[in-house]
Amino acid sequence: MYQESLDYNKGNRSGAILDTYTQLPFFSNLNILLDVKLQNDIRRYMYAKDTGTPPYSGGYGDTPKIWMDKYFIIKSIINEHEGREIKKRGKK
């Protein structure tokens, strides 16, 4: 399903991830697939963004690399979702 979404989105990973997530309820129970750690990462991202505080104490160099990778993935998916919502509202 992800590969088909990736092909449909012409290699746009954020769009493919968002499309795959949107289609999952048709094929499985989302409660089984939702990862508690990932949900916590999304909460941390949203809190840091909304409050303007860093997700980890210290400066940029103190932030774990894995968090930086997760941050950019979460950010790109949220931006893709918001872009689609804006397009959808513009068509109405």
WOSUL-V419893 format. One record per backbone hydrogen bond with DSSP energy under -1.0 kcal/mol. NH is the residue of the N-H (numbers start at 1). CO is the residue of the C=O. If there is no record, write none. Layout:
BEGIN
nh = {NH/NH}
co = {CO/CO}
END
This chain:
BEGIN
nh = {5/6/7/8/9/10/11/12/13/16/17/18/19/20/21/22/23/24/26/27/28/32/33/34/39/40/41/42/43/44/45/46/47/48/49/50/51/52/62/63/68/69/70/71/72/73/74/75/76/77/78/79/80/81/82/83/84/85/86/87/88/89/90/91}
co = {1/2/3/4/5/7/6/9/11/12/13/14/15/16/17/18/19/20/23/24/24/29/29/30/35/36/37/38/39/40/41/42/43/44/45/46/47/48/59/60/64/65/66/67/68/69/70/71/72/73/74/75/76/77/78/79/80/81/82/83/84/85/86/87}
END
